[in-house]
């Protein structure tokens, strides 16, 4: 049996491989680029490229690609072989530093939000040396950023790298004030818990809505859903276990620290959680995780669904973004220490986060805004669309004491006693979990829980990094110019908590009372993507991103345009799919069932006019009435969908799709789902929820 230690990172051009393959001086310069952000010169790139090529060829690789993350939300790659003519009717295998550093994919067909015209095709991919190259599908993949001919960012990765530099610069200023002159680099770290559904491939193939939209557009709830709570952490069946082991093996080869796997709340729902790593590496790893989930699922006769709400009426899938900050000396800056009340550095950084989440609620909401995630936010499995922070009892007590200007004298009970002598006591966490909180402190990190399962984590993390960088910059400006550092520090923490404590909430975020309370506090409640997107280019947010050189004004407007366009396209595809299914599958099946039922009535009456057919007639009448309603709902949806096409802007279209079209779609679905419950199963032309959710 192969040991995990032997396979882990076996397909990654990691530090140990570089140390083995590169000259010492080149390795030293490359490592300085990775760890300290220093510029890499061309000579070093040539040496690295040659070593990468030789290593990859040893593993049977013949091609390379710049692997990048355009605004589609998935990854992209263009493959080139190492083959070059040798001038003597033969070939040699070459890979230069120039080829390593730069690629030129066609940029005109990727989402660009108006940054590029169709005839302006040139785009560039540029090697990101801070993320290790790896082998996938017998191809050397070089993690890269993607930009247009004029240098405008067209990807998810560039602003993330810029934001990591911004937060590093400002965090170092803060740490220097606390005497940490040994710290030369601060990185943000992320661990992405990934939820998803596994359903049988044969059933998937029979559902047009799943194939085209990723979610079921029709489907009545089964008699048993998730109400018994018997799926959560339940025993894994053999097929799912085999899938998970295979998935782990593939991810470990790529250095992805897949750690925890278990059944989630909904039937057929599963979760995978990795160990945290740096934000840009975590972003790459999560994209690869989603890709390999789908690939490995196929091998085991499954389809992996990453849509946020594939089944109406049961839990959807999210992605919990566990975020923290670490120094190159190994210190977690969100670790409270033995006595958080006396840890001024921790409290200052905590205050920056509280202030940032309060002031930029809009950004944190819109960075998770998609048509699919709108179905999930605020439901029983996800936090509400209102931003708030959960800190736990101890930190709440400390901040309240600071606000009131009194000492914090409470001693937190750190030992959990179970009450059974034979069971050992164990350390108690200083905070309970609040699954309704969008942004919760969980011991030494914050868990941002609003992300949808299919979302790239690049956008949420560059926004979070930028927000915190801004607050740390403001704090550093104040403290660096203070005549009395300790007095200024105490006043800054106290004033920040007092001015921004409205964002702190530890109760049940699902209740109507919280919605009313949040409104009283002046917190935003941006229920839909269309409500959130206008904030992308508010004056405040433009100032933030341009100030820290994360995104230009044009790049901000382009991203907003892309999100509007994606939203409109998503809803339109769903509406057209609903109509296609209704016209070609559902209505014919329902009419056939009615026809057969009518024939039964006719046959019974033919035998004897005295036969009582009231049961059949009653059912036929119900089906007929619902069918009439279905037909009217179909006409209405088709008519309203066509109207939207005549609107001129994506903003106008988005509003129409989020209100009128979704309302029409819901009306049609409600009628069809009721018809499903009274139509004999043999007539229903596709697998129902019971088939899909309870087929092992």
C-alpha positions as CSV (number, residue, x, y, z in Angstrom):
1,X,0.0,0.0,0.0
2,X,1.3,3.5,-0.9
3,X,1.8,5.7,2.1
4,X,0.1,9.1,2.2
5,X,3.4,10.7,2.9
6,X,4.7,9.4,-0.4
7,X,1.7,10.6,-2.5
8,X,1.1,14.0,-0.8
9,X,2.2,16.8,-3.2
10,X,3.6,14.2,-5.6
11,X,2.2,16.2,-8.5
12,X,3.3,19.6,-7.1
13,X,6.5,21.5,-8.0
14,X,6.9,22.4,-4.3
15,X,9.7,23.7,-2.2
16,X,11.4,20.3,-1.7
17,X,11.3,19.6,-5.5
18,X,12.6,23.1,-6.2
19,X,15.4,22.7,-3.7
20,X,16.4,19.4,-5.3
21,X,16.1,20.6,-8.9
22,X,17.4,24.2,-8.7
23,X,20.8,25.7,-8.1
24,X,21.1,27.0,-4.6
25,X,21.3,30.7,-5.6
26,X,18.2,30.3,-7.9
27,X,16.3,28.5,-5.2
28,X,17.1,31.2,-2.7
29,X,15.9,34.0,-5.1
30,X,12.7,32.1,-5.9
31,X,12.0,31.4,-2.3
32,X,12.4,35.1,-1.5
33,X,9.9,35.9,-4.2
34,X,7.4,33.4,-2.7
35,X,7.9,34.4,0.9
36,X,8.7,38.1,0.7
37,X,7.1,39.2,-2.5
38,X,10.5,40.1,-4.2
39,X,10.6,40.6,-8.0
40,X,11.9,37.6,-10.0
41,X,14.4,38.3,-12.8
42,X,14.4,36.7,-16.2
43,X,17.6,34.6,-15.7
44,X,16.0,32.9,-12.7
45,X,12.8,32.4,-14.6
46,X,14.7,30.5,-17.4
47,X,16.4,28.2,-14.9
48,X,13.1,27.5,-13.1
49,X,11.3,26.9,-16.4
50,X,13.9,24.3,-17.4
51,X,13.7,22.6,-14.1
52,X,9.9,22.5,-14.2
53,X,10.0,21.0,-17.7
54,X,12.4,18.3,-16.7
55,X,10.5,17.4,-13.6
56,X,7.2,17.3,-15.5
57,X,8.6,15.2,-18.3
58,X,9.9,12.7,-15.8
59,X,6.2,12.2,-14.8
60,X,5.0,11.7,-18.4
61,X,3.9,15.2,-19.1
62,X,4.1,16.6,-22.7
63,X,2.1,19.8,-22.4
64,X,1.9,22.9,-20.2
65,X,-0.8,25.5,-19.6
66,X,-1.2,28.8,-17.8
67,X,-4.0,27.9,-15.4
68,X,-6.1,31.0,-14.5
69,X,-9.4,32.1,-13.0
70,X,-11.4,34.4,-15.3
71,X,-14.6,36.1,-14.3
72,X,-16.6,33.0,-15.3
73,X,-16.1,31.7,-11.7
74,X,-14.3,28.6,-13.0
75,X,-10.8,28.0,-14.2
76,X,-9.4,28.2,-17.8
77,X,-6.4,26.7,-19.6
78,X,-4.8,26.7,-23.0
79,X,-2.4,23.8,-23.6
80,X,0.9,24.0,-25.5
81,X,3.3,21.1,-25.9
82,X,7.0,21.3,-25.1
83,X,7.8,20.2,-28.7
84,X,10.0,22.4,-30.8
85,X,11.8,21.6,-34.1
86,X,15.5,21.0,-33.7
87,X,16.4,22.3,-37.2
88,X,17.4,18.9,-38.4
89,X,13.9,17.4,-39.1
90,X,13.7,16.3,-35.5
91,X,12.3,17.7,-32.3
92,X,13.5,18.9,-28.9
93,X,11.6,19.6,-25.8
94,X,11.9,23.2,-24.6
95,X,10.2,25.5,-22.1
96,X,11.7,28.9,-21.6
97,X,11.4,31.5,-18.9
98,X,9.5,33.7,-21.3
99,X,6.9,31.0,-21.8
100,X,6.8,30.4,-18.1
101,X,6.2,34.0,-17.3
102,X,3.7,35.0,-20.0
103,X,1.0,33.4,-22.1
104,X,-1.4,34.9,-24.6
105,X,-4.9,33.5,-24.5
106,X,-7.7,35.1,-26.5
107,X,-9.3,37.6,-24.1
108,X,-12.3,38.7,-26.2
109,X,-14.6,35.7,-25.3
110,X,-14.2,35.9,-21.5
111,X,-16.5,38.1,-19.4
112,X,-15.1,41.6,-19.3
113,X,-17.9,44.0,-18.4
114,X,-17.1,46.4,-21.2
115,X,-13.3,46.5,-20.7
116,X,-12.7,44.8,-24.1
117,X,-14.5,44.9,-27.4
118,X,-14.9,41.7,-29.4
119,X,-12.3,42.7,-31.9
120,X,-9.8,43.5,-29.1
121,X,-8.7,39.9,-28.6
122,X,-5.2,40.1,-27.0
123,X,-5.0,39.1,-23.3
124,X,-2.1,38.0,-21.1
125,X,-1.6,35.3,-18.5
126,X,1.3,35.9,-16.1
127,X,2.8,33.3,-13.8
128,X,2.0,33.7,-10.1
129,X,5.2,32.3,-8.4
130,X,3.6,32.5,-5.0
131,X,1.4,29.5,-5.9
132,X,3.1,26.2,-6.7
133,X,2.9,24.7,-10.2
134,X,1.2,21.3,-10.4
135,X,0.4,18.4,-12.8
136,X,-3.2,17.8,-13.7
137,X,-4.4,15.5,-16.5
138,X,-0.8,14.9,-17.6
139,X,-0.4,18.7,-18.1
140,X,2.0,21.1,-16.2
141,X,-0.3,23.7,-14.8
142,X,1.2,27.1,-14.0
143,X,-1.0,29.2,-11.7
144,X,-1.4,32.6,-13.3
145,X,-3.2,35.9,-13.3
146,X,-5.2,37.1,-16.4
147,X,-5.3,40.6,-17.7
148,X,-6.2,42.5,-20.9
149,X,-3.9,44.2,-23.4
150,X,-4.0,47.4,-21.4
151,X,-3.3,45.6,-18.1
152,X,-6.9,45.6,-16.7
153,X,-7.6,42.7,-14.5
154,X,-10.0,40.1,-16.0
155,X,-9.7,37.5,-13.3
156,X,-10.4,36.6,-9.7
157,X,-6.8,36.2,-8.7
158,X,-5.2,39.6,-9.4
159,X,-7.2,41.7,-6.9
160,X,-6.7,38.9,-4.3
161,X,-2.9,39.2,-4.7
162,X,-3.1,43.0,-4.6
163,X,-5.2,42.8,-1.4
164,X,-2.8,40.5,0.3
165,X,0.0,43.0,-0.4
166,X,-2.2,45.8,1.0
167,X,-3.0,44.0,4.3
168,X,0.6,42.9,4.7
169,X,1.8,46.5,4.4
170,X,-0.7,47.8,7.0
171,X,-0.4,44.9,9.4
172,X,3.4,45.4,9.5
173,X,2.9,49.0,10.5
174,X,0.7,47.9,13.4
175,X,3.0,45.1,14.5
176,X,6.0,47.4,14.5
177,X,4.2,49.6,17.0
178,X,4.0,46.6,19.3
179,X,7.7,45.9,18.9
180,X,7.6,43.0,16.5
181,X,10.5,44.1,14.4
182,X,11.3,40.5,13.5
183,X,8.1,40.1,11.5
184,X,8.7,40.8,7.8
185,X,5.5,39.3,6.3
186,X,1.9,39.0,7.3
187,X,-0.4,36.7,5.2
188,X,-4.1,36.0,5.4
189,X,-5.0,32.4,5.7
190,X,-8.2,30.6,4.6
191,X,-9.8,27.2,5.1
192,X,-12.9,26.6,2.9
193,X,-15.5,24.1,4.1
194,X,-17.2,22.9,1.0
195,X,-20.7,21.5,0.9
196,X,-22.2,19.6,-2.0
197,X,-24.7,17.0,-3.1
198,X,-24.0,13.6,-4.6
199,X,-26.8,12.1,-6.7
200,X,-27.0,9.1,-9.0
201,X,-25.8,9.8,-12.5
202,X,-28.6,7.9,-14.2
203,X,-31.2,10.0,-12.3
204,X,-29.3,13.2,-13.1
205,X,-29.4,12.4,-16.8
206,X,-33.2,12.3,-16.7
207,X,-33.5,15.8,-15.3
208,X,-33.2,18.6,-17.9
209,X,-33.2,21.2,-15.2
210,X,-30.3,19.7,-13.3
211,X,-28.3,19.4,-16.5
212,X,-28.9,22.9,-17.7
213,X,-29.4,24.9,-14.5
214,X,-27.8,22.8,-11.7
215,X,-31.0,22.8,-9.7
216,X,-34.4,21.3,-9.9
217,X,-37.0,23.8,-11.2
218,X,-39.8,21.5,-10.4
219,X,-40.3,18.9,-7.7
220,X,-42.7,18.2,-4.9
221,X,-41.3,17.5,-1.4
222,X,-41.1,13.8,-0.6
223,X,-43.1,12.5,2.4
224,X,-39.8,12.4,4.3
225,X,-37.2,15.1,3.9
226,X,-34.6,16.1,6.5
227,X,-37.0,16.6,9.5
228,X,-35.8,13.5,11.3
229,X,-32.2,14.8,11.4
230,X,-31.0,11.3,10.6
231,X,-28.7,12.1,7.8
232,X,-26.4,14.5,9.6
233,X,-23.1,12.8,10.4
234,X,-24.7,9.5,9.5
235,X,-22.9,6.4,8.4
236,X,-21.4,6.6,4.9
237,X,-22.5,4.0,2.4
238,X,-19.9,2.1,0.4
239,X,-20.2,4.2,-2.8
240,X,-19.9,7.5,-1.0
241,X,-16.9,6.2,1.1
242,X,-15.2,4.9,-2.1
243,X,-15.8,8.3,-3.7
244,X,-14.4,10.2,-0.7
245,X,-11.2,8.0,-0.6
246,X,-10.6,8.4,-4.3
247,X,-11.2,12.2,-4.0
248,X,-8.8,12.5,-1.0
249,X,-6.1,10.6,-3.0
250,X,-6.5,13.0,-6.0
251,X,-6.5,16.1,-3.8
252,X,-3.5,15.0,-1.7
253,X,-1.4,14.5,-4.8
254,X,-2.0,18.2,-5.5
255,X,-1.1,19.2,-1.9
256,X,-4.6,20.0,-1.0
257,X,-5.1,19.4,2.7
258,X,-8.4,17.6,2.6
259,X,-9.1,16.8,6.2
260,X,-12.7,16.3,7.3
261,X,-15.6,14.6,5.5
262,X,-19.1,13.8,6.7
263,X,-22.8,13.7,5.7
264,X,-24.6,17.0,6.0
265,X,-28.1,17.8,7.1
266,X,-30.0,17.2,3.8
267,X,-30.3,13.7,2.2
268,X,-27.4,13.2,-0.3
269,X,-25.6,16.2,1.0
270,X,-21.9,15.9,2.0
271,X,-19.2,18.3,3.3
272,X,-15.4,18.4,2.9
273,X,-13.2,20.7,5.0
274,X,-9.5,21.3,4.4
275,X,-6.8,22.6,6.7
276,X,-6.1,26.3,6.3
277,X,-3.4,27.8,4.0
278,X,-2.6,31.2,2.5
279,X,-5.5,32.9,0.8
280,X,-4.2,32.7,-2.7
281,X,-3.2,29.0,-2.3
282,X,-6.6,28.3,-0.7
283,X,-8.4,29.9,-3.6
284,X,-6.5,27.7,-6.1
285,X,-7.1,24.7,-4.0
286,X,-10.8,25.3,-3.7
287,X,-11.2,25.7,-7.4
288,X,-9.3,22.4,-7.9
289,X,-11.4,20.7,-5.2
290,X,-14.6,21.6,-6.9
291,X,-13.2,20.4,-10.3
292,X,-12.1,17.1,-8.8
293,X,-15.3,16.6,-6.9
294,X,-17.1,16.5,-10.3
295,X,-14.5,14.4,-12.0
296,X,-14.2,11.8,-9.3
297,X,-18.0,11.7,-8.8
298,X,-18.4,10.5,-12.4
299,X,-16.1,7.6,-11.8
300,X,-18.3,6.4,-9.1
301,X,-21.6,6.8,-10.9
302,X,-22.5,10.1,-9.2
303,X,-23.0,13.7,-10.2
304,X,-21.7,16.3,-7.9
305,X,-24.1,19.3,-7.5
306,X,-22.5,22.6,-6.3
307,X,-25.6,24.7,-6.8
308,X,-26.5,26.5,-3.7
309,X,-30.1,25.3,-3.7
310,X,-30.6,22.3,-6.0
311,X,-33.7,21.0,-4.1
312,X,-36.5,23.2,-2.9
313,X,-37.6,22.7,0.7
314,X,-34.4,21.1,2.0
315,X,-31.1,22.6,3.0
316,X,-28.9,24.1,0.3
317,X,-25.1,24.2,0.2
318,X,-22.7,26.8,1.4
319,X,-19.0,27.4,1.7
320,X,-17.6,28.5,5.1
321,X,-14.6,30.8,4.7
322,X,-12.5,30.5,7.8
323,X,-10.2,33.6,7.7
324,X,-7.3,34.6,9.8
325,X,-3.9,36.5,9.7
326,X,-0.5,35.0,10.4
327,X,3.1,36.3,10.5
328,X,6.1,34.7,9.0
329,X,7.3,34.0,12.5
330,X,4.3,31.7,13.1
331,X,2.0,34.0,15.1
332,X,-1.8,33.9,14.5
333,X,-2.9,37.5,15.0
334,X,-6.4,36.4,15.9
335,X,-5.3,34.2,18.7
336,X,-6.7,35.9,21.9
337,X,-4.1,34.3,24.2
338,X,-4.6,33.2,27.8
339,X,-6.1,36.5,28.7
340,X,-7.8,38.3,25.8
341,X,-8.6,41.3,28.1
342,X,-4.9,42.0,28.5
343,X,-3.9,41.3,24.9
344,X,-4.0,44.8,23.5
345,X,-2.7,43.8,20.0
346,X,-5.4,41.2,19.6
347,X,-8.1,43.7,20.8
348,X,-6.9,46.3,18.3
349,X,-7.0,43.9,15.4
350,X,-10.4,42.7,16.6
351,X,-11.6,46.3,16.7
352,X,-10.4,46.8,13.1
353,X,-12.5,43.8,12.0
354,X,-15.6,45.0,13.9
355,X,-15.2,48.5,12.4
356,X,-14.6,47.1,8.9
357,X,-17.6,44.7,8.9
358,X,-19.8,47.5,10.1
359,X,-18.6,50.1,7.6
360,X,-18.5,47.8,4.6
361,X,-21.6,45.6,5.2
362,X,-22.5,46.2,1.6
363,X,-19.3,44.8,0.2
364,X,-19.4,41.7,2.3
365,X,-23.0,41.1,1.2
366,X,-22.4,41.7,-2.5
367,X,-19.3,39.6,-2.7
368,X,-21.5,36.5,-2.1
369,X,-24.4,37.7,-4.2
370,X,-25.5,35.4,-7.0
371,X,-28.8,34.3,-8.4
372,X,-28.2,30.8,-6.9
373,X,-27.1,32.0,-3.4
374,X,-30.3,34.2,-3.2
375,X,-32.3,31.0,-2.8
376,X,-30.2,30.0,0.2
377,X,-29.5,33.1,2.3
378,X,-31.9,33.5,5.2
379,X,-33.2,30.0,5.0
380,X,-32.7,27.4,7.7
381,X,-29.3,26.3,6.6
382,X,-27.7,29.7,6.0
383,X,-27.3,33.0,7.7
384,X,-29.6,35.9,6.8
385,X,-28.7,38.6,4.3
386,X,-28.0,41.0,7.2
387,X,-24.4,41.3,8.2
388,X,-23.6,40.8,11.9
389,X,-20.7,39.6,14.0
390,X,-20.9,36.9,16.7
391,X,-18.0,37.0,19.2
392,X,-19.1,34.7,22.1
393,X,-19.7,35.3,25.8
394,X,-16.1,36.1,26.8
395,X,-15.3,38.6,24.1
396,X,-18.7,40.2,24.4
397,X,-18.0,40.6,28.1
398,X,-14.6,42.1,27.5
399,X,-15.8,44.5,24.9
400,X,-18.8,45.6,27.1
401,X,-16.3,46.2,30.0
402,X,-14.1,48.3,27.7
403,X,-17.1,50.3,26.5
404,X,-18.2,51.0,30.0
405,X,-14.7,51.8,31.2
406,X,-14.7,49.1,33.9
407,X,-12.3,46.2,34.6
408,X,-13.2,42.8,33.2
409,X,-13.0,40.6,36.2
410,X,-14.9,37.5,35.1
411,X,-13.1,34.2,35.0
412,X,-14.2,32.1,32.1
413,X,-14.7,28.5,33.0
414,X,-12.3,26.7,30.7
415,X,-13.0,23.2,31.8
416,X,-16.0,21.2,30.7
417,X,-17.4,18.9,33.3
418,X,-19.7,16.2,31.9
419,X,-20.9,14.9,35.2
420,X,-19.8,11.3,34.6
421,X,-16.8,10.3,36.7
422,X,-15.3,7.9,34.2
423,X,-15.3,10.6,31.4
424,X,-12.3,13.0,31.3
425,X,-12.8,16.7,31.6
426,X,-11.6,18.8,28.7
427,X,-10.9,22.4,27.8
428,X,-14.0,24.4,27.0
429,X,-14.0,26.8,24.1
430,X,-14.4,30.5,25.0
431,X,-17.3,30.8,22.5
432,X,-20.2,28.7,21.4
433,X,-21.0,28.4,17.6
434,X,-23.8,30.4,16.2
435,X,-24.8,28.9,12.9
436,X,-27.1,31.8,12.1
437,X,-24.3,34.3,12.2
438,X,-22.8,35.5,8.9
439,X,-19.5,36.4,10.5
440,X,-18.6,34.5,13.6
441,X,-15.4,34.4,15.8
442,X,-14.5,30.7,16.3
443,X,-11.5,30.8,18.7
444,X,-8.6,32.1,16.5
445,X,-10.3,32.9,13.2
446,X,-13.5,34.4,11.8
447,X,-15.9,32.1,9.9
448,X,-17.6,34.0,7.0
449,X,-20.6,31.8,6.4
450,X,-22.5,33.6,3.7
451,X,-20.6,32.2,0.7
452,X,-22.4,29.9,-1.7
453,X,-21.1,26.5,-2.5
454,X,-20.2,27.2,-6.2
455,X,-18.6,30.6,-5.5
456,X,-14.9,31.3,-6.0
457,X,-13.5,32.4,-2.7
458,X,-11.2,34.9,-4.5
459,X,-13.7,37.8,-4.4
460,X,-14.8,37.5,-0.8
461,X,-11.2,37.3,0.4
462,X,-9.9,40.2,-1.6
463,X,-12.8,42.3,-0.3
464,X,-12.2,41.2,3.3
465,X,-8.5,41.7,3.0
466,X,-9.0,45.2,1.6
467,X,-11.5,46.2,4.2
468,X,-9.2,45.1,7.1
469,X,-6.2,46.8,5.4
470,X,-8.1,50.1,5.3
471,X,-9.0,49.9,9.0
472,X,-5.4,49.0,10.0
473,X,-4.2,51.9,7.9
474,X,-6.4,54.3,9.8
475,X,-5.4,52.8,13.1
476,X,-1.7,53.0,12.2
477,X,-2.0,56.6,11.1
478,X,-3.5,57.5,14.5
479,X,-1.1,55.5,16.6
480,X,2.1,56.4,14.8
481,X,1.4,60.1,15.4
482,X,0.3,59.8,19.0
483,X,2.3,61.6,21.7
484,X,1.3,58.9,24.2
485,X,1.0,55.5,22.5
486,X,-0.8,53.6,25.3
487,X,-3.3,56.3,25.9
488,X,-4.1,56.6,22.2
489,X,-4.3,52.8,21.9
490,X,-6.8,52.5,24.8
491,X,-8.9,55.4,23.4
492,X,-8.9,54.0,19.9
493,X,-10.1,50.5,21.0
494,X,-12.7,52.0,23.3
495,X,-14.1,54.5,20.7
496,X,-14.1,51.9,17.9
497,X,-16.1,49.4,20.0
498,X,-18.6,52.1,21.2
499,X,-19.1,53.5,17.6
500,X,-19.5,50.1,15.9
501,X,-21.0,47.7,18.5
502,X,-24.3,47.8,16.6
503,X,-22.8,45.1,14.2
504,X,-22.3,42.7,17.1
505,X,-25.2,40.2,17.6
506,X,-25.1,36.8,19.2
507,X,-28.8,35.8,19.0
508,X,-30.9,33.9,16.5
509,X,-30.4,35.5,13.1
510,X,-33.4,33.7,11.7
511,X,-36.1,35.5,13.7
512,X,-38.3,38.3,12.6
513,X,-37.4,40.1,15.8
514,X,-33.7,40.3,14.6
515,X,-34.8,41.7,11.2
516,X,-36.7,44.5,13.1
517,X,-33.8,45.0,15.5
518,X,-31.3,45.2,12.7
519,X,-33.4,47.9,11.0
520,X,-33.4,49.9,14.2
521,X,-29.6,49.6,14.4
522,X,-29.4,50.9,10.9
523,X,-27.9,47.7,9.4
524,X,-28.4,46.9,5.7
525,X,-30.8,44.1,4.7
526,X,-29.9,43.5,1.0
527,X,-32.2,40.5,0.3
528,X,-31.2,39.9,-3.3
529,X,-28.3,40.2,-5.7
530,X,-30.1,43.0,-7.5
531,X,-30.4,44.9,-4.2
532,X,-26.7,44.5,-3.5
533,X,-25.0,45.2,-6.8
534,X,-25.5,49.0,-7.0
535,X,-23.2,49.3,-3.9
536,X,-20.3,48.0,-5.9
537,X,-19.6,51.4,-7.4
538,X,-20.7,53.7,-4.5
539,X,-18.4,56.6,-3.9
540,X,-17.2,55.1,-0.6
541,X,-16.3,51.7,-2.2
542,X,-14.6,53.3,-5.3
543,X,-12.5,55.3,-2.9
544,X,-11.5,52.2,-0.9
545,X,-10.4,50.0,-3.8
546,X,-8.6,52.8,-5.8
547,X,-6.9,54.0,-2.6
548,X,-5.3,50.6,-2.0
549,X,-4.8,50.0,-5.7
550,X,-6.9,46.8,-5.7
551,X,-9.2,47.7,-8.6
552,X,-9.4,50.8,-10.8
553,X,-12.7,52.6,-11.4
554,X,-13.1,50.8,-14.8
555,X,-12.4,47.4,-13.2
556,X,-15.0,48.1,-10.6
557,X,-17.7,49.0,-13.1
558,X,-16.8,46.0,-15.3
559,X,-17.2,43.6,-12.4
560,X,-20.5,45.1,-11.5
561,X,-21.6,44.7,-15.2
562,X,-20.4,41.1,-15.3
563,X,-22.4,40.2,-12.1
564,X,-25.6,41.9,-13.5
565,X,-25.1,40.0,-16.8
566,X,-24.5,36.7,-15.1
567,X,-27.6,37.2,-12.9
568,X,-29.8,38.0,-15.9
569,X,-28.5,35.1,-18.0
570,X,-29.0,32.6,-15.1
571,X,-32.6,33.5,-14.6
572,X,-33.4,33.6,-18.3
573,X,-31.9,30.1,-18.8
574,X,-34.0,28.8,-15.9
575,X,-37.2,30.4,-17.2
576,X,-36.6,29.0,-20.7
577,X,-35.8,25.6,-19.2
578,X,-39.0,25.6,-17.2
579,X,-41.0,26.3,-20.3
580,X,-39.1,23.7,-22.3
581,X,-39.8,21.0,-19.7
582,X,-43.4,22.0,-19.3
583,X,-44.1,22.0,-23.0
584,X,-42.2,18.9,-24.0
585,X,-42.3,16.7,-20.9
586,X,-44.7,17.6,-18.2
587,X,-47.8,18.8,-20.0
588,X,-47.9,15.9,-22.4
589,X,-47.5,13.5,-19.5
590,X,-50.3,15.1,-17.5
591,X,-52.6,15.1,-20.5
592,X,-51.9,11.5,-21.1
593,X,-52.8,10.7,-17.5
594,X,-56.0,12.6,-17.8
595,X,-56.8,10.9,-21.1
596,X,-56.4,7.5,-19.5
597,X,-58.4,8.5,-16.5
598,X,-61.2,9.7,-18.9
599,X,-61.1,6.4,-20.7
600,X,-61.5,4.5,-17.4
601,X,-64.6,6.6,-16.7
602,X,-66.0,5.9,-20.2
603,X,-65.3,2.2,-19.9
604,X,-67.0,1.9,-16.5
605,X,-70.0,3.8,-17.8
606,X,-70.1,1.5,-20.9
607,X,-70.3,-1.5,-18.6
608,X,-73.1,0.0,-16.5
609,X,-74.6,3.4,-16.3
610,X,-75.2,2.8,-12.6
611,X,-71.5,2.6,-11.8
612,X,-70.4,5.4,-9.5
613,X,-67.4,7.2,-10.9
614,X,-67.2,10.1,-8.5
615,X,-63.7,9.2,-7.3
616,X,-62.3,9.3,-10.9
617,X,-64.3,12.3,-11.8
618,X,-63.2,14.2,-8.8
619,X,-59.5,13.5,-9.5
620,X,-60.0,14.3,-13.2
621,X,-61.6,17.6,-12.3
622,X,-58.8,18.5,-10.0
623,X,-56.2,17.6,-12.6
624,X,-58.0,19.5,-15.3
625,X,-58.4,22.6,-13.2
626,X,-54.7,22.6,-12.3
627,X,-53.7,21.9,-15.9
628,X,-55.7,25.0,-17.0
629,X,-53.8,27.0,-14.4
630,X,-50.5,25.5,-15.5
631,X,-51.2,26.5,-19.1
632,X,-52.0,30.1,-18.1
633,X,-48.9,30.3,-15.9
634,X,-46.8,29.0,-18.9
635,X,-48.2,31.7,-21.1
636,X,-47.6,34.4,-18.5
637,X,-44.0,33.3,-18.0
638,X,-43.3,33.2,-21.7
639,X,-44.9,36.6,-22.2
640,X,-43.0,38.3,-19.3
641,X,-39.7,36.7,-20.3
642,X,-40.0,38.2,-23.8
643,X,-40.8,41.6,-22.4
644,X,-37.5,41.6,-20.5
645,X,-35.5,41.3,-23.8
646,X,-36.7,44.8,-24.8
647,X,-35.2,46.4,-21.7
648,X,-32.0,48.3,-22.5
649,X,-29.7,47.9,-19.5
650,X,-28.7,44.9,-17.3
651,X,-29.8,46.9,-14.3
652,X,-33.4,47.1,-15.7
653,X,-33.3,43.5,-16.8
654,X,-32.0,42.4,-13.4
655,X,-34.8,44.1,-11.6
656,X,-37.4,42.5,-13.9
657,X,-35.8,39.1,-13.5
658,X,-35.6,39.3,-9.7
659,X,-39.2,40.4,-9.3
660,X,-41.6,39.6,-12.2
661,X,-39.8,36.6,-13.8
662,X,-39.0,34.8,-10.5
663,X,-42.6,35.4,-9.4
664,X,-43.9,33.8,-12.6
665,X,-41.5,30.9,-12.2
666,X,-42.6,30.3,-8.6
667,X,-46.3,30.4,-9.7
668,X,-45.7,27.8,-12.4
669,X,-43.7,25.6,-10.1
670,X,-46.3,25.6,-7.4
671,X,-49.0,24.4,-9.8
672,X,-46.8,21.7,-11.4
673,X,-45.6,20.5,-8.0
674,X,-49.2,20.1,-6.9
675,X,-50.0,18.2,-10.1
676,X,-47.0,15.9,-9.4
677,X,-48.6,14.9,-6.1
678,X,-51.9,13.7,-7.8
679,X,-50.5,12.3,-11.0
680,X,-49.8,8.6,-11.0
681,X,-46.0,8.0,-10.8
682,X,-45.9,5.9,-14.0
683,X,-46.9,9.0,-16.0
684,X,-44.4,11.4,-14.4
685,X,-41.6,11.8,-17.0
686,X,-38.7,12.3,-14.7
687,X,-37.3,11.1,-11.4
688,X,-39.0,12.8,-8.4
689,X,-37.4,13.9,-5.1
690,X,-37.8,10.5,-3.5
691,X,-36.0,8.9,-6.3
692,X,-33.1,11.4,-6.3
693,X,-32.6,11.9,-2.6
694,X,-33.1,8.3,-1.4
695,X,-31.2,6.3,-4.1
696,X,-28.0,5.1,-2.6
